[in-house]
Structure formats: C-alpha cells, structure tokens
Amino acid sequence: MSILDQQEFIELRKYKGKISISTLSKILDEIQENIEHGTTLKSAIIFAYANSIDEITKNKDLFTIISTIIEKYSPKLGIENINELILNTLS
C-alpha cells in the first residue's frame, strides 16, 4: 500500500484546488527551514502557522491534516519528501 493511499492523503485530496499552491509552498518551506535550524518538528509547524495565521484560520481543517501528515511521515521519509508529496497531491 502506497503512502498516498493512507487516510490522511485521501482527506488531503479533498482540498485540491482550494488553496494557493504558492502560499502553501511558502508555509511548507518555512517549516522545513525551521527544522533545518534545529527547531523541533512541532515547534517548526507552530512557528510557520503563526506567521501565516490568516491563511491558516481560513483553511483550519486543511492545515490540521497537513500537520498530521508532517508529524506522522516526515520522521520516516524526511521533511523535503513529505512537502513534495503534499504539494503534488494538492496541485
């Protein structure tokens, strides 16, 4: 079974076309940069979300799913790979 067949990615696909990919990419890049600078995964997500609070509050359910995916799969596959999977799923 592919990672893309997991429940989180099935839920994520429901949001395809409902968010700007460039905005999402910016937020995911910020998370990745925070992690690369030694911030914990959870803190990196919180910091990036705080900097984009307007977008996050407009799409709360989407970003909850994205957080879950990042926390669950990035320790195994790496944050860069997970970010690419998220972006490809939504574009």
ABEGO torsion letter per residue (X at the ends): XBAAABAAAAAAAAABGABBAAAAAAAAAAAAAAAAAGBBAAAAAAAAAAAAAAAAAAAAAAAAAAAAAAAAAAAAAEAAAAAAAAAAAAX
